[in-house]
Amino acid sequence: MKILVVGGGGREHAIIKKLKESPKADVIYCLPGNGGIESDAVCVPIKATDIDGIVRFAVEKEIDFAVVAPDDPLVLGCVDRLNEAGIKCFGPTSRAAIIEGSKVFSKDLMKKYGIPTAKYETFDSFEEALEYTKTAPLPTVIKADGLALGKGVIIAETRDEAEAALSSMMIDGKFGKSGSRVVIEEYLTGPEVSVLSFTDGKTVVPMVSSMDHKRAHDGDEGLNTGGMGTVAPNPYYTEETARECMEKIFLPTIKAMNAEGREFRGCLYFGLMLTNAGPRVIEYNCRFGDPETQVVLPLLKSDLLDIMLAVADGRLSETEVEFESAYSCCVVKASSGYPEKYETGFEIHQNGEISGEVFFAGAKKTEDGRLLTSGGRVLGVVAKGKTLKEAIERAYADAEKITFENEYMRRDIGARALSAGA
């Protein structure tokens, strides 16, 4: 089969490496891909948001199956357009992708159908939002309504911080149109859990749970990023919790989307908070998480292409989805200064053999074959182990062997999970 993967980061690299294991996969194209992905797929410099260009390419190359991975093209209707051109896809239509594309939509959906989440209010007026924060309990959580590269959430500890957050989103336009409307919600406490799931709109098959590390610096300090590392499975996500989530969150969400005429087929990401009152939905994503995908997919024993085809065809209940009973750790190596200002263009070196895998996110290849840094998050180093401690140690040992100037990584990925008894 000729396969097309839309996107160009570490998530897409992990998807491509797993798809390559399928005997059905003959050639894999990646649009736009990156210099590191070039070793595993044919990269074509068409932007993930260039829907016309993607469809034109897919038709010209007679693509058999497309995987649309990032949020932007999904919300823009890339799957809809490819389907119209006769190309089967893994990923939700734009009507279903709104579950991530609008936080106001997703919060209203949960309220309407009784899916547990944080209490909230929505605002499209800066003055009204500011007035609300003057009496709202602190800390308070302020979210841009639309897509913001995983950075549109600010936890305000003080009234001044709340005003600054609202001003940056609604007045200064920090996130463009995404921040013209905001959700202000109660601050919940408890362990966070990420659960990616395959769904064909009827059946939901959760993948291995994971724990993301969003903050830029050790000890969960600093700004929110796209993710500095991940471990799987998450020790806080017990079998009992999983059953409760399936009954009260996962299946009700799929049923709610169907009731709204927005059937979801693809990967639905549940960002959960395990509070004293039970699991609560913090956010939905309409696609594989990044970097969660990098720790979850290496544990998948079943054929990913078979699963994705089953999702697209609505026959997931007939398909085997099996994971290893092992542990996985991803350490992200980033450019120093990320997620704010940082320098790029430094050569990436590998010094010695590594035991795990490397998924490239921000890398470009020169004409003479060298790899240079080209983004904030440069790569993810992933290792597996029989224990979480073993996986973490292997991941960091491998990470030390891949170097570039101006590099930065957190040194405590997985420490919280280990302290929880994983």
WOTAFEN-V861030 format. One record per run of one state. SS is the DSSP state (h for helix, s for strand, l for the rest). FROM is the first residue (numbers start at 1). TO is the last residue. If there is no record, write none. Layout:
ss: [SS:SS]
from: [FROM:FROM]
to: [TO:TO]
//
This chain:
ss: [l:s:l:h:l:s:l:h:l:s:l:h:l:s:l:h:l:h:l:s:l:h:l:h:l:s:l:s:l:h:l:s:l:s:l:h:l:h:l:s:l:s:l:s:l:s:l:s:h:s:l:s:l:h:l:s:l:s:l:h:s:l:h:l:h:l:s:l:s:l:s:l:s:l:s:l:s:l:s:l:s:l:h:l:s:l:s:l:h:l]
from: [1:2:8:10:20:27:33:37:40:42:45:51:61:65:69:71:76:78:85:88:91:94:102:103:114:117:118:120:124:126:134:140:145:153:157:159:172:176:180:182:187:191:200:204:207:210:213:215:218:221:225:229:233:239:260:266:276:278:286:292:300:301:304:314:316:319:323:324:327:336:347:348:349:351:357:361:363:366:371:374:377:386:388:401:402:404:407:409:415:420]
to: [1:7:9:19:26:32:36:39:41:44:50:60:64:68:70:75:77:84:87:90:93:101:102:113:116:117:119:123:125:133:139:144:152:156:158:171:175:179:181:186:190:199:203:206:209:212:214:217:220:224:228:232:238:259:265:275:277:285:291:299:300:303:313:315:318:322:323:326:335:346:347:348:350:356:360:362:365:370:373:376:385:387:400:401:403:406:408:414:419:422]
//
